[in-house]
Amino acid sequence: MTVESIPNFTAPAAKLWATVPMATKKLLLANVYCGQCRGTTTITNFSGVVKSGDLLLVGKCAECHYDVARVIEMG
């Protein structure tokens, strides 16, 4: 899955994700904390929804495939 693809985003989440600059998207996706690895990882196989006005990405750790999430504050 690439930064450009958004196969499992809700319509509102896709709209918010489209407003994030490409360089910022890459940084956000590459800086997700994994509780299993206990460190920073890249999120893969992610989907997106809007929660309380913020974008929530939910996916898997690139290293161990543990569930990870990233909240992107849009306010």
PDB file of N, CA, C and O in Angstrom:
ATOM      1  N   MET A   1       0.845  -1.179   0.000  1.00  0.00           N
ATOM      2  CA  MET A   1       0.000   0.000   0.000  1.00  0.00           C
ATOM      3  C   MET A   1       0.885   1.235   0.000  1.00  0.00           C
ATOM      4  O   MET A   1       1.853   1.315   0.757  1.00  0.00           O
ATOM      5  N   THR A   2       0.558   2.175  -0.832  1.00  0.00           N
ATOM      6  CA  THR A   2       1.356   3.388  -0.925  1.00  0.00           C
ATOM      7  C   THR A   2       0.652   4.527  -0.200  1.00  0.00           C
ATOM      8  O   THR A   2      -0.501   4.403   0.212  1.00  0.00           O
ATOM      9  N   VAL A   3       1.361   5.629  -0.054  1.00  0.00           N
ATOM     10  CA  VAL A   3       0.800   6.811   0.591  1.00  0.00           C
ATOM     11  C   VAL A   3      -0.399   7.323  -0.199  1.00  0.00           C
ATOM     12  O   VAL A   3      -1.345   7.854   0.383  1.00  0.00           O
ATOM     13  N   GLU A   4      -0.366   7.169  -1.512  1.00  0.00           N
ATOM     14  CA  GLU A   4      -1.419   7.693  -2.364  1.00  0.00           C
ATOM     15  C   GLU A   4      -2.699   6.864  -2.291  1.00  0.00           C
ATOM     16  O   GLU A   4      -3.785   7.402  -2.510  1.00  0.00           O
ATOM     17  N   SER A   5      -2.598   5.564  -1.988  1.00  0.00           N
ATOM     18  CA  SER A   5      -3.781   4.715  -2.007  1.00  0.00           C
ATOM     19  C   SER A   5      -4.547   4.816  -0.689  1.00  0.00           C
ATOM     20  O   SER A   5      -3.954   4.830   0.389  1.00  0.00           O
ATOM     21  N   ILE A   6      -5.860   4.884  -0.795  1.00  0.00           N
ATOM     22  CA  ILE A   6      -6.711   4.979   0.384  1.00  0.00           C
ATOM     23  C   ILE A   6      -7.895   4.026   0.233  1.00  0.00           C
ATOM     24  O   ILE A   6      -9.044   4.467   0.214  1.00  0.00           O
ATOM     25  N   PRO A   7      -7.625   2.731   0.127  1.00  0.00           N
ATOM     26  CA  PRO A   7      -8.696   1.790  -0.177  1.00  0.00           C
ATOM     27  C   PRO A   7      -9.739   1.597   0.916  1.00  0.00           C
ATOM     28  O   PRO A   7     -10.880   1.256   0.604  1.00  0.00           O
ATOM     29  N   ASN A   8      -9.399   1.798   2.171  1.00  0.00           N
ATOM     30  CA  ASN A   8     -10.333   1.536   3.259  1.00  0.00           C
ATOM     31  C   ASN A   8     -10.612   2.768   4.106  1.00  0.00           C
ATOM     32  O   ASN A   8     -10.779   2.668   5.322  1.00  0.00           O
ATOM     33  N   PHE A   9     -10.661   3.911   3.474  1.00  0.00           N
ATOM     34  CA  PHE A   9     -10.975   5.145   4.188  1.00  0.00           C
ATOM     35  C   PHE A   9     -12.450   5.458   4.021  1.00  0.00           C
ATOM     36  O   PHE A   9     -13.020   5.239   2.953  1.00  0.00           O
ATOM     37  N   THR A  10     -13.068   5.971   5.081  1.00  0.00           N
ATOM     38  CA  THR A  10     -14.419   6.495   4.935  1.00  0.00           C
ATOM     39  C   THR A  10     -14.327   7.758   4.087  1.00  0.00           C
ATOM     40  O   THR A  10     -13.244   8.328   3.954  1.00  0.00           O
ATOM     41  N   ALA A  11     -15.418   8.197   3.523  1.00  0.00           N
ATOM     42  CA  ALA A  11     -15.400   9.403   2.682  1.00  0.00           C
ATOM     43  C   ALA A  11     -14.881  10.623   3.442  1.00  0.00           C
ATOM     44  O   ALA A  11     -14.043  11.347   2.905  1.00  0.00           O
ATOM     45  N   PRO A  12     -15.345  10.886   4.682  1.00  0.00           N
ATOM     46  CA  PRO A  12     -14.794  12.033   5.417  1.00  0.00           C
ATOM     47  C   PRO A  12     -13.292  11.887   5.706  1.00  0.00           C
ATOM     48  O   PRO A  12     -12.551  12.868   5.660  1.00  0.00           O
ATOM     49  N   ALA A  13     -12.853  10.664   6.001  1.00  0.00           N
ATOM     50  CA  ALA A  13     -11.429  10.436   6.272  1.00  0.00           C
ATOM     51  C   ALA A  13     -10.600  10.658   5.017  1.00  0.00           C
ATOM     52  O   ALA A  13      -9.520  11.245   5.085  1.00  0.00           O
ATOM     53  N   ALA A  14     -11.086  10.201   3.884  1.00  0.00           N
ATOM     54  CA  ALA A  14     -10.368  10.397   2.623  1.00  0.00           C
ATOM     55  C   ALA A  14     -10.240  11.878   2.300  1.00  0.00           C
ATOM     56  O   ALA A  14      -9.214  12.325   1.788  1.00  0.00           O
ATOM     57  N   LYS A  15     -11.284  12.631   2.602  1.00  0.00           N
ATOM     58  CA  LYS A  15     -11.258  14.077   2.354  1.00  0.00           C
ATOM     59  C   LYS A  15     -10.200  14.756   3.226  1.00  0.00           C
ATOM     60  O   LYS A  15      -9.454  15.610   2.746  1.00  0.00           O
ATOM     61  N   LEU A  16     -10.134  14.379   4.503  1.00  0.00           N
ATOM     62  CA  LEU A  16      -9.117  14.951   5.399  1.00  0.00           C
ATOM     63  C   LEU A  16      -7.707  14.526   4.979  1.00  0.00           C
ATOM     64  O   LEU A  16      -6.793  15.350   4.952  1.00  0.00           O
ATOM     65  N   TRP A  17      -7.530  13.250   4.653  1.00  0.00           N
ATOM     66  CA  TRP A  17      -6.220  12.725   4.254  1.00  0.00           C
ATOM     67  C   TRP A  17      -5.714  13.454   3.015  1.00  0.00           C
ATOM     68  O   TRP A  17      -4.511  13.678   2.874  1.00  0.00           O
ATOM     69  N   ALA A  18      -6.620  13.823   2.118  1.00  0.00           N
ATOM     70  CA  ALA A  18      -6.240  14.523   0.890  1.00  0.00           C
ATOM     71  C   ALA A  18      -5.676  15.911   1.176  1.00  0.00           C
ATOM     72  O   ALA A  18      -4.961  16.467   0.343  1.00  0.00           O
ATOM     73  N   THR A  19      -5.987  16.479   2.340  1.00  0.00           N
ATOM     74  CA  THR A  19      -5.483  17.817   2.678  1.00  0.00           C
ATOM     75  C   THR A  19      -4.078  17.788   3.267  1.00  0.00           C
ATOM     76  O   THR A  19      -3.445  18.836   3.398  1.00  0.00           O
ATOM     77  N   VAL A  20      -3.586  16.614   3.620  1.00  0.00           N
ATOM     78  CA  VAL A  20      -2.260  16.483   4.228  1.00  0.00           C
ATOM     79  C   VAL A  20      -1.209  16.434   3.112  1.00  0.00           C
ATOM     80  O   VAL A  20      -1.319  15.618   2.197  1.00  0.00           O
ATOM     81  N   PRO A  21      -0.194  17.298   3.183  1.00  0.00           N
ATOM     82  CA  PRO A  21       0.861  17.283   2.155  1.00  0.00           C
ATOM     83  C   PRO A  21       1.574  15.924   2.098  1.00  0.00           C
ATOM     84  O   PRO A  21       1.712  15.246   3.116  1.00  0.00           O
ATOM     85  N   MET A  22       2.020  15.540   0.911  1.00  0.00           N
ATOM     86  CA  MET A  22       2.638  14.231   0.691  1.00  0.00           C
ATOM     87  C   MET A  22       3.826  13.983   1.624  1.00  0.00           C
ATOM     88  O   MET A  22       3.950  12.891   2.180  1.00  0.00           O
ATOM     89  N   ALA A  23       4.685  14.957   1.801  1.00  0.00           N
ATOM     90  CA  ALA A  23       5.860  14.786   2.669  1.00  0.00           C
ATOM     91  C   ALA A  23       5.421  14.517   4.111  1.00  0.00           C
ATOM     92  O   ALA A  23       6.036  13.710   4.808  1.00  0.00           O
ATOM     93  N   THR A  24       4.369  15.185   4.552  1.00  0.00           N
ATOM     94  CA  THR A  24       3.848  14.991   5.899  1.00  0.00           C
ATOM     95  C   THR A  24       3.223  13.609   6.040  1.00  0.00           C
ATOM     96  O   THR A  24       3.390  12.957   7.071  1.00  0.00           O
ATOM     97  N   LYS A  25       2.508  13.157   5.020  1.00  0.00           N
ATOM     98  CA  LYS A  25       1.925  11.813   5.037  1.00  0.00           C
ATOM     99  C   LYS A  25       3.006  10.763   5.257  1.00  0.00           C
ATOM    100  O   LYS A  25       2.845   9.859   6.077  1.00  0.00           O
ATOM    101  N   LYS A  26       4.097  10.885   4.529  1.00  0.00           N
ATOM    102  CA  LYS A  26       5.192   9.918   4.652  1.00  0.00           C
ATOM    103  C   LYS A  26       5.768   9.910   6.060  1.00  0.00           C
ATOM    104  O   LYS A  26       6.055   8.847   6.610  1.00  0.00           O
ATOM    105  N   LEU A  27       5.938  11.092   6.646  1.00  0.00           N
ATOM    106  CA  LEU A  27       6.463  11.186   8.013  1.00  0.00           C
ATOM    107  C   LEU A  27       5.495  10.565   9.020  1.00  0.00           C
ATOM    108  O   LEU A  27       5.914   9.830   9.914  1.00  0.00           O
ATOM    109  N   LEU A  28       4.206  10.860   8.875  1.00  0.00           N
ATOM    110  CA  LEU A  28       3.203  10.326   9.801  1.00  0.00           C
ATOM    111  C   LEU A  28       3.131   8.805   9.738  1.00  0.00           C
ATOM    112  O   LEU A  28       3.039   8.145  10.772  1.00  0.00           O
ATOM    113  N   LEU A  29       3.174   8.253   8.542  1.00  0.00           N
ATOM    114  CA  LEU A  29       3.067   6.808   8.376  1.00  0.00           C
ATOM    115  C   LEU A  29       4.311   6.071   8.868  1.00  0.00           C
ATOM    116  O   LEU A  29       4.229   4.916   9.285  1.00  0.00           O
ATOM    117  N   ALA A  30       5.461   6.742   8.820  1.00  0.00           N
ATOM    118  CA  ALA A  30       6.727   6.117   9.216  1.00  0.00           C
ATOM    119  C   ALA A  30       7.048   6.318  10.697  1.00  0.00           C
ATOM    120  O   ALA A  30       8.077   5.842  11.175  1.00  0.00           O
ATOM    121  N   ASN A  31       6.182   7.014  11.423  1.00  0.00           N
ATOM    122  CA  ASN A  31       6.440   7.293  12.836  1.00  0.00           C
ATOM    123  C   ASN A  31       5.243   6.906  13.684  1.00  0.00           C
ATOM    124  O   ASN A  31       4.553   7.764  14.236  1.00  0.00           O
ATOM    125  N   VAL A  32       5.005   5.607  13.781  1.00  0.00           N
ATOM    126  CA  VAL A  32       3.900   5.057  14.560  1.00  0.00           C
ATOM    127  C   VAL A  32       4.507   4.169  15.646  1.00  0.00           C
ATOM    128  O   VAL A  32       5.436   3.406  15.383  1.00  0.00           O
ATOM    129  N   TYR A  33       3.977   4.272  16.864  1.00  0.00           N
ATOM    130  CA  TYR A  33       4.503   3.464  17.958  1.00  0.00           C
ATOM    131  C   TYR A  33       3.872   2.079  17.958  1.00  0.00           C
ATOM    132  O   TYR A  33       2.655   1.945  17.829  1.00  0.00           O
ATOM    133  N   CYS A  34       4.698   1.052  18.103  1.00  0.00           N
ATOM    134  CA  CYS A  34       4.215  -0.325  18.216  1.00  0.00           C
ATOM    135  C   CYS A  34       4.465  -0.806  19.643  1.00  0.00           C
ATOM    136  O   CYS A  34       5.604  -0.814  20.110  1.00  0.00           O
ATOM    137  N   GLY A  35       3.401  -1.204  20.331  1.00  0.00           N
ATOM    138  CA  GLY A  35       3.512  -1.698  21.697  1.00  0.00           C
ATOM    139  C   GLY A  35       4.217  -3.042  21.788  1.00  0.00           C
ATOM    140  O   GLY A  35       4.821  -3.356  22.814  1.00  0.00           O
ATOM    141  N   GLN A  36       4.147  -3.833  20.732  1.00  0.00           N
ATOM    142  CA  GLN A  36       4.814  -5.142  20.721  1.00  0.00           C
ATOM    143  C   GLN A  36       6.322  -4.978  20.531  1.00  0.00           C
ATOM    144  O   GLN A  36       7.112  -5.574  21.263  1.00  0.00           O
ATOM    145  N   CYS A  37       6.717  -4.173  19.551  1.00  0.00           N
ATOM    146  CA  CYS A  37       8.151  -3.932  19.275  1.00  0.00           C
ATOM    147  C   CYS A  37       8.745  -2.925  20.266  1.00  0.00           C
ATOM    148  O   CYS A  37       9.962  -2.849  20.437  1.00  0.00           O
ATOM    149  N   ARG A  38       7.870  -2.161  20.912  1.00  0.00           N
ATOM    150  CA  ARG A  38       8.261  -1.106  21.843  1.00  0.00           C
ATOM    151  C   ARG A  38       9.147  -0.056  21.186  1.00  0.00           C
ATOM    152  O   ARG A  38      10.164   0.368  21.735  1.00  0.00           O
ATOM    153  N   GLY A  39       8.729   0.343  20.000  1.00  0.00           N
ATOM    154  CA  GLY A  39       9.472   1.375  19.292  1.00  0.00           C
ATOM    155  C   GLY A  39       8.688   1.895  18.099  1.00  0.00           C
ATOM    156  O   GLY A  39       7.543   1.512  17.860  1.00  0.00           O
ATOM    157  N   THR A  40       9.334   2.770  17.368  1.00  0.00           N
ATOM    158  CA  THR A  40       8.720   3.398  16.210  1.00  0.00           C
ATOM    159  C   THR A  40       8.750   2.452  15.015  1.00  0.00           C
ATOM    160  O   THR A  40       9.736   1.753  14.783  1.00  0.00           O
ATOM    161  N   THR A  41       7.672   2.444  14.274  1.00  0.00           N
ATOM    162  CA  THR A  41       7.553   1.586  13.105  1.00  0.00           C
ATOM    163  C   THR A  41       6.808   2.325  12.001  1.00  0.00           C
ATOM    164  O   THR A  41       6.436   3.489  12.156  1.00  0.00           O
ATOM    165  N   THR A  42       6.601   1.645  10.904  1.00  0.00           N
ATOM    166  CA  THR A  42       5.778   2.137   9.810  1.00  0.00           C
ATOM    167  C   THR A  42       4.455   1.390   9.846  1.00  0.00           C
ATOM    168  O   THR A  42       4.431   0.170  10.012  1.00  0.00           O
ATOM    169  N   ILE A  43       3.360   2.113   9.693  1.00  0.00           N
ATOM    170  CA  ILE A  43       2.043   1.494   9.670  1.00  0.00           C
ATOM    171  C   ILE A  43       1.766   0.956   8.262  1.00  0.00           C
ATOM    172  O   ILE A  43       2.022   1.640   7.271  1.00  0.00           O
ATOM    173  N   THR A  44       1.243  -0.268   8.178  1.00  0.00           N
ATOM    174  CA  THR A  44       0.900  -0.868   6.890  1.00  0.00           C
ATOM    175  C   THR A  44      -0.546  -1.342   6.945  1.00  0.00           C
ATOM    176  O   THR A  44      -1.144  -1.435   8.017  1.00  0.00           O
ATOM    177  N   ASN A  45      -1.092  -1.638   5.781  1.00  0.00           N
ATOM    178  CA  ASN A  45      -2.469  -2.149   5.677  1.00  0.00           C
ATOM    179  C   ASN A  45      -3.436  -1.321   6.515  1.00  0.00           C
ATOM    180  O   ASN A  45      -4.256  -1.874   7.249  1.00  0.00           O
ATOM    181  N   PHE A  46      -3.342  -0.011   6.409  1.00  0.00           N
ATOM    182  CA  PHE A  46      -4.132   0.861   7.273  1.00  0.00           C
ATOM    183  C   PHE A  46      -5.440   1.298   6.631  1.00  0.00           C
ATOM    184  O   PHE A  46      -5.593   1.334   5.410  1.00  0.00           O
ATOM    185  N   SER A  47      -6.369   1.625   7.510  1.00  0.00           N
ATOM    186  CA  SER A  47      -7.641   2.209   7.108  1.00  0.00           C
ATOM    187  C   SER A  47      -7.796   3.508   7.884  1.00  0.00           C
ATOM    188  O   SER A  47      -7.064   3.754   8.843  1.00  0.00           O
ATOM    189  N   GLY A  48      -8.734   4.327   7.478  1.00  0.00           N
ATOM    190  CA  GLY A  48      -8.904   5.616   8.133  1.00  0.00           C
ATOM    191  C   GLY A  48     -10.356   5.967   8.381  1.00  0.00           C
ATOM    192  O   GLY A  48     -11.232   5.708   7.555  1.00  0.00           O
ATOM    193  N   VAL A  49     -10.589   6.567   9.546  1.00  0.00           N
ATOM    194  CA  VAL A  49     -11.908   7.075   9.914  1.00  0.00           C
ATOM    195  C   VAL A  49     -11.713   8.406  10.632  1.00  0.00           C
ATOM    196  O   VAL A  49     -10.614   8.729  11.081  1.00  0.00           O
ATOM    197  N   VAL A  50     -12.783   9.162  10.732  1.00  0.00           N
ATOM    198  CA  VAL A  50     -12.752  10.425  11.471  1.00  0.00           C
ATOM    199  C   VAL A  50     -13.386  10.183  12.835  1.00  0.00           C
ATOM    200  O   VAL A  50     -14.507   9.682  12.932  1.00  0.00           O
ATOM    201  N   LYS A  51     -12.661  10.544  13.880  1.00  0.00           N
ATOM    202  CA  LYS A  51     -13.148  10.442  15.255  1.00  0.00           C
ATOM    203  C   LYS A  51     -12.964  11.796  15.927  1.00  0.00           C
ATOM    204  O   LYS A  51     -11.844  12.295  16.029  1.00  0.00           O
ATOM    205  N   SER A  52     -14.044  12.382  16.379  1.00  0.00           N
ATOM    206  CA  SER A  52     -14.012  13.680  17.073  1.00  0.00           C
ATOM    207  C   SER A  52     -13.285  14.742  16.254  1.00  0.00           C
ATOM    208  O   SER A  52     -12.593  15.589  16.818  1.00  0.00           O
ATOM    209  N   GLY A  53     -13.432  14.706  14.948  1.00  0.00           N
ATOM    210  CA  GLY A  53     -12.817  15.697  14.073  1.00  0.00           C
ATOM    211  C   GLY A  53     -11.379  15.409  13.700  1.00  0.00           C
ATOM    212  O   GLY A  53     -10.796  16.134  12.893  1.00  0.00           O
ATOM    213  N   ASP A  54     -10.793  14.369  14.267  1.00  0.00           N
ATOM    214  CA  ASP A  54      -9.411  13.996  13.964  1.00  0.00           C
ATOM    215  C   ASP A  54      -9.391  12.741  13.102  1.00  0.00           C
ATOM    216  O   ASP A  54     -10.334  11.951  13.120  1.00  0.00           O
ATOM    217  N   LEU A  55      -8.329  12.565  12.361  1.00  0.00           N
ATOM    218  CA  LEU A  55      -8.178  11.399  11.490  1.00  0.00           C
ATOM    219  C   LEU A  55      -7.502  10.275  12.267  1.00  0.00           C
ATOM    220  O   LEU A  55      -6.429  10.469  12.838  1.00  0.00           O
ATOM    221  N   LEU A  56      -8.127   9.108  12.290  1.00  0.00           N
ATOM    222  CA  LEU A  56      -7.587   7.944  12.978  1.00  0.00           C
ATOM    223  C   LEU A  56      -7.198   6.904  11.945  1.00  0.00           C
ATOM    224  O   LEU A  56      -8.037   6.435  11.176  1.00  0.00           O
ATOM    225  N   LEU A  57      -5.913   6.543  11.930  1.00  0.00           N
ATOM    226  CA  LEU A  57      -5.419   5.485  11.061  1.00  0.00           C
ATOM    227  C   LEU A  57      -5.204   4.245  11.908  1.00  0.00           C
ATOM    228  O   LEU A  57      -4.574   4.310  12.963  1.00  0.00           O
ATOM    229  N   VAL A  58      -5.722   3.126  11.453  1.00  0.00           N
ATOM    230  CA  VAL A  58      -5.585   1.854  12.161  1.00  0.00           C
ATOM    231  C   VAL A  58      -4.996   0.853  11.175  1.00  0.00           C
ATOM    232  O   VAL A  58      -5.500   0.697  10.062  1.00  0.00           O
ATOM    233  N   GLY A  59      -3.919   0.170  11.592  1.00  0.00           N
ATOM    234  CA  GLY A  59      -3.284  -0.789  10.694  1.00  0.00           C
ATOM    235  C   GLY A  59      -2.391  -1.754  11.431  1.00  0.00           C
ATOM    236  O   GLY A  59      -2.642  -2.101  12.585  1.00  0.00           O
ATOM    237  N   LYS A  60      -1.350  -2.184  10.754  1.00  0.00           N
ATOM    238  CA  LYS A  60      -0.422  -3.187  11.294  1.00  0.00           C
ATOM    239  C   LYS A  60       0.995  -2.639  11.306  1.00  0.00           C
ATOM    240  O   LYS A  60       1.369  -1.823  10.464  1.00  0.00           O
ATOM    241  N   CYS A  61       1.779  -3.102  12.278  1.00  0.00           N
ATOM    242  CA  CYS A  61       3.206  -2.784  12.360  1.00  0.00           C
ATOM    243  C   CYS A  61       3.922  -3.447  11.184  1.00  0.00           C
ATOM    244  O   CYS A  61       3.668  -4.612  10.878  1.00  0.00           O
ATOM    245  N   ALA A  62       4.795  -2.723  10.540  1.00  0.00           N
ATOM    246  CA  ALA A  62       5.538  -3.269   9.407  1.00  0.00           C
ATOM    247  C   ALA A  62       6.491  -4.376   9.825  1.00  0.00           C
ATOM    248  O   ALA A  62       6.846  -5.220   9.002  1.00  0.00           O
ATOM    249  N   GLU A  63       6.916  -4.395  11.086  1.00  0.00           N
ATOM    250  CA  GLU A  63       7.890  -5.377  11.557  1.00  0.00           C
ATOM    251  C   GLU A  63       7.240  -6.657  12.079  1.00  0.00           C
ATOM    252  O   GLU A  63       7.579  -7.753  11.633  1.00  0.00           O
ATOM    253  N   CYS A  64       6.300  -6.517  13.030  1.00  0.00           N
ATOM    254  CA  CYS A  64       5.743  -7.701  13.703  1.00  0.00           C
ATOM    255  C   CYS A  64       4.270  -7.955  13.367  1.00  0.00           C
ATOM    256  O   CYS A  64       3.714  -8.980  13.761  1.00  0.00           O
ATOM    257  N   HIS A  65       3.646  -7.041  12.651  1.00  0.00           N
ATOM    258  CA  HIS A  65       2.239  -7.136  12.235  1.00  0.00           C
ATOM    259  C   HIS A  65       1.254  -7.010  13.391  1.00  0.00           C
ATOM    260  O   HIS A  65       0.100  -7.422  13.276  1.00  0.00           O
ATOM    261  N   TYR A  66       1.716  -6.436  14.515  1.00  0.00           N
ATOM    262  CA  TYR A  66       0.853  -6.145  15.651  1.00  0.00           C
ATOM    263  C   TYR A  66      -0.062  -4.975  15.278  1.00  0.00           C
ATOM    264  O   TYR A  66       0.302  -4.159  14.431  1.00  0.00           O
ATOM    265  N   ASP A  67      -1.227  -4.883  15.888  1.00  0.00           N
ATOM    266  CA  ASP A  67      -2.143  -3.767  15.632  1.00  0.00           C
ATOM    267  C   ASP A  67      -1.542  -2.463  16.139  1.00  0.00           C
ATOM    268  O   ASP A  67      -1.063  -2.385  17.271  1.00  0.00           O
ATOM    269  N   VAL A  68      -1.572  -1.433  15.282  1.00  0.00           N
ATOM    270  CA  VAL A  68      -1.095  -0.104  15.654  1.00  0.00           C
ATOM    271  C   VAL A  68      -2.118   0.929  15.181  1.00  0.00           C
ATOM    272  O   VAL A  68      -2.963   0.638  14.334  1.00  0.00           O
ATOM    273  N   ALA A  69      -2.029   2.128  15.735  1.00  0.00           N
ATOM    274  CA  ALA A  69      -2.919   3.211  15.342  1.00  0.00           C
ATOM    275  C   ALA A  69      -2.162   4.526  15.399  1.00  0.00           C
ATOM    276  O   ALA A  69      -1.164   4.663  16.106  1.00  0.00           O
ATOM    277  N   ARG A  70      -2.664   5.488  14.637  1.00  0.00           N
ATOM    278  CA  ARG A  70      -2.069   6.830  14.633  1.00  0.00           C
ATOM    279  C   ARG A  70      -3.205   7.836  14.583  1.00  0.00           C
ATOM    280  O   ARG A  70      -4.054   7.761  13.695  1.00  0.00           O
ATOM    281  N   VAL A  71      -3.237   8.762  15.505  1.00  0.00           N
ATOM    282  CA  VAL A  71      -4.213   9.853  15.494  1.00  0.00           C
ATOM    283  C   VAL A  71      -3.539  11.074  14.905  1.00  0.00           C
ATOM    284  O   VAL A  71      -2.450  11.470  15.321  1.00  0.00           O
ATOM    285  N   ILE A  72      -4.208  11.661  13.928  1.00  0.00           N
ATOM    286  CA  ILE A  72      -3.694  12.873  13.298  1.00  0.00           C
ATOM    287  C   ILE A  72      -4.677  13.994  13.630  1.00  0.00           C
ATOM    288  O   ILE A  72      -5.804  14.022  13.136  1.00  0.00           O
ATOM    289  N   GLU A  73      -4.226  14.910  14.475  1.00  0.00           N
ATOM    290  CA  GLU A  73      -5.091  16.007  14.905  1.00  0.00           C
ATOM    291  C   GLU A  73      -5.273  16.982  13.750  1.00  0.00           C
ATOM    292  O   GLU A  73      -4.301  17.499  13.200  1.00  0.00           O
ATOM    293  N   MET A  74      -6.515  17.222  13.393  1.00  0.00           N
ATOM    294  CA  MET A  74      -6.817  18.062  12.240  1.00  0.00           C
ATOM    295  C   MET A  74      -7.283  19.454  12.639  1.00  0.00           C
ATOM    296  O   MET A  74      -7.576  20.274  11.770  1.00  0.00           O
ATOM    297  N   GLY A  75      -7.355  19.734  13.922  1.00  0.00           N
ATOM    298  CA  GLY A  75      -7.874  21.015  14.401  1.00  0.00           C
ATOM    299  C   GLY A  75      -6.847  22.025  14.448  1.00  0.00           C
ATOM    300  O   GLY A  75      -7.118  23.163  14.829  1.00  0.00           O
TER     301      GLY A  75
END
